[in-house]
């Protein structure tokens, strides 16, 4: 309900996955009542795409890997940080520039979050401030 009130016009799941493929953070936006994807299906699709992300990251010299996997009408876009943390976005729209900018802004936010002396590297992110800022960036950039 909160995400619908924020004006998000598309379905997406954004996840940050750690060095050992452990989940660090996840958020979603779903404003389309005609599509009912379960959370477990989202997690399955994102988890299944990790092998393709690992394969693609060695073939590319950029952090943004674009669309690495597709499942029905859903696409998985990926971004790899310098520390091998994976940003995954499961989405049902095409907006290459918006997705790339979203990843870049979240990466900057993630780096600032890592500078917090109370955050243990590669541990789940439970900060409400981080969550709110990611959702604001999603509202700004993840539009069809």
N, C-alpha and C positions, 0 to 999 in steps of 0.2 A: 504493500500500500504506500509506503514512504517513497519507493522508487517511482511509482506511478504518479504521485503528487509532484515529483521532481521534474516531470515532463520528458522522461526517457521514451523514445518512440520505437524502440526495437528490443528484440530478445538478445541477451548476451550473458555470458558467464566469464568473469575474469578471475584467473587464479595465478598465484605466485607459487612456484614449486622449487624446493630447495635442492642443494647439491646432490643429495642422495635420493632424489625423487620423492621427498617428503613434502606434504602440503604445508605451506606457510600462511597463505591468505586466500580467501575466496569471497567474491561478491557477485551478485547477479542483478539483472534488470529485465523485467518481463512486463511489457505493456500491451501485449496482444492476446486477448482472451481466446482467440481461435486456436492458438498453439499451446499445448499443454505438455511440455517436456518435464519429466521428473528430474529431480536433483541427482538421482543415482545415474540416470542416463547421461547427464552432463558430465558427471565425474568419470564415468566409463569412457566416454568419447575423449575427454582430455587426457586421461591416463593412457589410453590406447595410442594417442598421438605423440607421447613422449619418445618412443623409439624413432619415429620419423623426425622429430625435432633433433634428437641426438645425431641422426644421420645427416640432416641438412646443415647443422652447425659446422661440420667439418668441411662441407663443400662451399661454404660462403665465408667471405671475410667481413661481412657486416653483422651488426647486432640484430637488426630487424630482418626476420626470415620470411615475411609475408605469409601467405596461406600455405601451410604445410600439410593439411589434411582436410578432407571433406567427408561428411556423413549426411546423406540425404540433402536437405537444403541448408545444412549447417556447415560453416567453415571454421577451421582452427588456424588462427594467426599466432605467430610466436616471436618472441624477443629474448635474446640471451644476454645477460649482463657479463661484465668482465670477470665476475666471480663464479660463473656458471650457474647462476640463479635463472630460472626460466619463467618468463611472463607468458601466459597462455590466454588467448581470448577466443571463446567459442561464440560465434555470431551468425546471424541470418541476414546480413546486409552487406553491401559492398561500399566501402568508403576508405580506400587505401591511404589517402593522405590523413584523414582523421584518426585512423587506427595507429598509423606511424607516429603522429604527434602525441596521441594518448600514451603510447608506450614510452616515448621520450620523457614526457612530463611525469609519468609514474616512476620512471627510473630515477629522475632527479629527486622526487619525493622519497623514494626508497633509500637512496644514498644518504639523504639528510636524516632519515629515520635510523639508519645504521650508525650514524655518528653519536647517537644517544648512548652514553656509557652504561645504561641499565638494560640495553637490548643485547641479548646473546645471539651471535651470528647463527643463521640457519635454524632459528627457532620460530614457532608460530607468532604471527603479528596479531595482537589483540587490542591494539590502540584504537580507541573510538575516533580520535583526531585523524589518524591515518585513514581509517575507513571513510570518514566524512569527506576528506579531501579527494580520495579516489573516486567516490560517487559524484563529487562535483566535476571532476575531470571527465568522467564518463558522460555526464549530462552535457558537457560542453563539446566533446569531440566525437562521441559514438552516436552519430545520427546517420540514417540511411541517405 
